[in-house]
């Protein structure tokens, strides 16, 4: 069923600073698309089935712009190390296990089921270098009902032998993977995935840029996350002015296809100008940036500069896939930045992070993340009655509590592209 009406207390973002709130109202879905929010059901929709959720909250589904599926098994472990040490100690040994399809099947099965139950309706996901395991992940994602992009990772240098491809094999396996997924899925699509500049030679980066252009495929990677990483990239690609410029050199930084870069904690003015010029999305990952001591991204500044920003869990640098929690982490981190680093702009408000988690990140998928007419119908019904309080709360206050108090247990129903998952 993809044409129906939901009744409840409805909220969505109009802009980074403006929430639209509708108490006891009707949200119309027709053929998988939003038709708008109404105080009364319009005559032309009177025949549609009605799902009455009473006093529950109805919000757009949350979008996770960056996470690593194979890292789910060690979430919450390793926050005593910075990025590069963390990769060598925890990430690479775990990702090496995905050459074993029995292990991959078990691990990805758990990950996808947890993602399906969560507040996330759409996600941009890293797999590993292993083509067969990546196909297995994509099969499971397709069956989940979620809408996702998933990428076979590319690495031909600066990694353990068990995770280092030859340049030729990385290119060959990527092309084979793309041929195997072509036309296979409705909700799951491939995305070109160089892990980051240090893990890919110039030859591989150039080939991935050509493949992205040939297939008109989006790109995901990491950018300016950690100061040691930035220094490393400067030495690896001395011909590029910036870390972002290194991707740009190989046609992996927007312009002709969508591109999302995770973190962007320490971007220079020149790098930010290139991000804006090319329409690159920034995946803000506050939990990960704190856990790995990377820094505090100036996200409010990015918003005011008109950059395209969404929110991300960055599992397992981030310890959880609960995107409600990531909203809270974004607020907390911005408070510290405002107090300790830069007080020129205020900390992020709830309206700001709600936008990042819905419409801001949703734009990477098209018209996603809002209940405005003609947007894809992704929605969460949240029962907050268990979050007890003697205070009479406004609708705005009820929504504002969710990042700090709510989780999967409060999700009453979940819809993706007009289809109800549960």
Buried (B, 14 or more C-beta within 10 A) or exposed (E): EBBBBBBBBBBBBBEBEEBBBBEEBBBBBBEBBBBBBBEEBEEEBEEBEEBEBEEBBBBBBBBBBBBBBBBBBBBEBBBEBBBBEBBEEBBBBBBBBBBEBEBBBEBBEEBBEBBBBBBBBBBBBBBBBBBBBBBBBBBBBBEBBBBBBBBBBBBBEBBEEEBBBEBEEBBBBBBEBBEBBEEEBEBBBBBBBBBBBBBBBBBBBBBBBEBBBEBEBBBBBBBBBBBEBBEBBBEBBEEBBBBBBBBBBBBBBBBEBBBBBBBBBBBBEEBBBBBBEBBBBBBBBBBBBBBBBBBBBBBBBBBEEEBBBBBBBBBBBBBBBBBBBBBBBBBBBBBEBBEEEEEEBEBBBBBBBBBBBBBBBBBBBEBBBBBBEEBBBBBBBBBBEEBEEEEEEEBEEBBBBBBBBBBEEBBBBBBBBBBBBE
